[in-house]
Amino acid sequence: MFGPYEIACDGRTWHGNVTLKEHHIVARDGAYSLFRVQDMAAVPIGEALAKAIVRLLPSPGTLIPDALMKALRGCGLAADELADTEAAAPATASTAVSAQAGRPVVGMALFLTQTCNLRCLYCYGDGGEYGERGLMDAETARAAVDWLLESSLEAEKVHISFFGGEPLLGFSLLREVVAYARKQAAARGKVVRFNLTTNGTLLSDAVIAFLADEQIEPLISFDGPPEIHDRQRPFKNGRGSYARVFANIQKLRQKVPQLTARATVYGDADPIAIREGLDEVGFATCILCPASPVLLQGALKEDASLCVETAERMLAYRRAEVAALFGAIAERRLDPTRPPPGLFQLAALADGRTRRATCGVGRGLHAVAVNGDVYPCHRFVGLEEARLGHISEYRAGALNDYHRAVVENLPLCRNCWARYFCGGGCFYHNRACTGDMHRPDPLFCHETKTVCEDLIHGWCTLSEEDQTYVQEQVEELGSELRP
């Protein structure tokens, strides 16, 4: 017998050759949840069923009593029909790769400058210079815009992110690029949107007015309270930058109320203290990320033991974020204009989406350095071995190693139950931590799995009304929650 079968003995029915769909069981607070990997679905189950499923794993040839079989079918775990068995099979790497190949480039990180007026302790860009100090000229900037529009193929929308160094050191060029990009995009029937990553020190009245008028979304790099921010983000002369940035942010908020901050957790900094400092300043959305090890020569490298300590603090912070997310769900406080941390991953459970790559690095997203060189993303700029080519000759869209590096193709990820939550991790961070962009950082994996188990457990404790509420919020946010 090659397929599932049933046998009857002494009035009882048994099932053989039963295939269980790929799954993971979560135990939290005396409750059990079953997560089905392929369809990104989670359901609550009882303790007896959870233990029975665990017992079945080492011996797939075991005969299963009819009552247990009904329970396995009830939770969607048993693949006892041919169609179910085929559907339960993991997606092949070739299938996932084919879905990535030929993808248009719709996002570009444009390095207006590779120089900076700050000397942040954790900068992975060698003081903002990325190995080659300079300012982009107007001809290169226009060529980069043309390259993006050409590489976007039939896509109707493209996105330009002004980056550096500190991009506002090239404010006059920024103004020129915005005007040129809008004109060229309109001529091709496309819409172009802009954002700007800035340290906030150069937000003059003229800059603020321009950002507001042109609807350029600013992302402010800001590290919380003065004692942390000034230590981590000093000017070149060592003086802290908090006072100037704080004053500029208050002016900016008058024109752009919904501001987003990105804070870096470094050394012994407490993420909770950082978040409290960001809230006091008045940011609408706060993103906290640990500092990554650096690859550029000359950039400051953090002690490995501090990385472990930071990871432990970040895990506690992330779990607190998840708890706060479910509190907001219970009280109907989710705000579509300010999606809280954790909602992206929870959205995967709400609508069954899978994430085969962490982001569009090297596929839908590229970075262009001041000299016109093309890199997979902004973090790789300056690393010669990561350089893809030059805008004068490099044509995106052809199958490359980044298309191939979908999560099904990553040796340590292809069989991980959490792979479709994270997509394999940031390739830069992977390489900086392990020496291989395809091999994720174990600390990142531990955090991701723990947080995802919290999300699975929380989702399974929600009422049907609560789950419907989340699904409505996810639908309203739409593509804003997609990588």
Stockholm file with secondary structure:
# STOCKHOLM 1.0

chainA/1-483         MFGPYEIACDGRTWHGNVTLKEHHIVARDGAYSLFRVQDMAAVPIGEALAKAIVRLLPSPGTLIPDALMKALRGCGLAADELADTEAAAPATASTAVSAQAGRPVVGMALFLTQTCNLRCLYCYGDGGEYGERGLMDAETARAAVDWLLESSLEAEKVHISFFGGEPLLGFSLLREVVAYARKQAAARGKVVRFNLTTNGTLLSDAVIAFLADEQIEPLISFDGPPEIHDRQRPFKNGRGSYARVFANIQKLRQKVPQLTARATVYGDADPIAIREGLDEVGFATCILCPASPVLLQGALKEDASLCVETAERMLAYRRAEVAALFGAIAERRLDPTRPPPGLFQLAALADGRTRRATCGVGRGLHAVAVNGDVYPCHRFVGLEEARLGHISEYRAGALNDYHRAVVENLPLCRNCWARYFCGGGCFYHNRACTGDMHRPDPLFCHETKTVCEDLIHGWCTLSEEDQTYVQEQVEELGSELRP
#=GR chainA/1-483 SS CCSCEEEEETTEEEEESCEECSEEEEEETTEEEEEETTTTEEEEECHHHHHHHHHHTTCTTCCEEHHHHHHHHHTTCEECSHHHHHHHSCCCHHHHHHHHTTCCCCEEEEESEECCSBCCTTCTTTTTTTTSCEECCHHHHHHHHHHHHHHTTTCSEEEEEEESSCGGGGHHHHHHHHHHHHHHHHHTTCEEEEEEEECSTTCCHHHHHHHHHTTCEEEEECCSSHHHHHHHSBBTTSCBCHHHHHHHHHHHHHHCCSCEEEEEECTTCCHHHHHHHHHHHTCSEEEEEECCCCCSTTSCCCCHHHHHHHHHHHHHHHHHHHHHHHHHHHTTCCCTTSCCTTHHHHHHHHHCCCCSSSSCBTTTEEEECTTSEEESSGGGTTCGGGCCEETTTCCTTSCCHHHHCCGGGCTTTTTCTTHHHHTTCCHHHHHHHHSCTTSCCHHHHHHHHHHHHHHHHHHHHSCHHHHHHHHHHHHHHGGGGCC
#=GC SS_cons         CCSCEEEEETTEEEEESCEECSEEEEEETTEEEEEETTTTEEEEECHHHHHHHHHHTTCTTCCEEHHHHHHHHHTTCEECSHHHHHHHSCCCHHHHHHHHTTCCCCEEEEESEECCSBCCTTCTTTTTTTTSCEECCHHHHHHHHHHHHHHTTTCSEEEEEEESSCGGGGHHHHHHHHHHHHHHHHHTTCEEEEEEEECSTTCCHHHHHHHHHTTCEEEEECCSSHHHHHHHSBBTTSCBCHHHHHHHHHHHHHHCCSCEEEEEECTTCCHHHHHHHHHHHTCSEEEEEECCCCCSTTSCCCCHHHHHHHHHHHHHHHHHHHHHHHHHHHTTCCCTTSCCTTHHHHHHHHHCCCCSSSSCBTTTEEEECTTSEEESSGGGTTCGGGCCEETTTCCTTSCCHHHHCCGGGCTTTTTCTTHHHHTTCCHHHHHHHHSCTTSCCHHHHHHHHHHHHHHHHHHHHSCHHHHHHHHHHHHHHGGGGCC
//
